[in-house]
Amino acid sequence: MLDTTARSHGGRSSFSGVALDMKPTSSPQNPRLRDVPEAAEYLHVNIHFVRRLVRDRRIPFVKLGHLVRFDTRDLDAFVDAGRRPAISV
């Protein structure tokens, strides 16, 4: 019988004797994909607002099966697209 118990080993987990690195990576070559709560936290908005942006197709997202993920670069571009110049008086 296959052992399906996950064990923690100082930031790494093993599953069936195979060590898996569980630490998230983020670099320009390997952008981090964020889930809905992480995207909401990154943008400093409510989770419902992020879900509405997805529903209305106002923000780029990635579908991995039934999961919705956001590339950090797309979140930054969304913020930049909303910038408005200051009005000088």
Secondary structure as GFF3:
##gff-version 3
##sequence-region A 1 89
A	DSSP	beta_strand	6	8	.	.	.	ID=ss1
A	DSSP	beta_strand	12	15	.	.	.	ID=ss2
A	DSSP	beta_strand	18	21	.	.	.	ID=ss3
A	DSSP	beta_strand	33	34	.	.	.	ID=ss4
A	DSSP	alpha_helix	36	43	.	.	.	ID=ss5
A	DSSP	alpha_helix	47	55	.	.	.	ID=ss6
A	DSSP	beta_strand	62	64	.	.	.	ID=ss7
A	DSSP	beta_strand	67	71	.	.	.	ID=ss8
A	DSSP	alpha_helix	72	81	.	.	.	ID=ss9
###
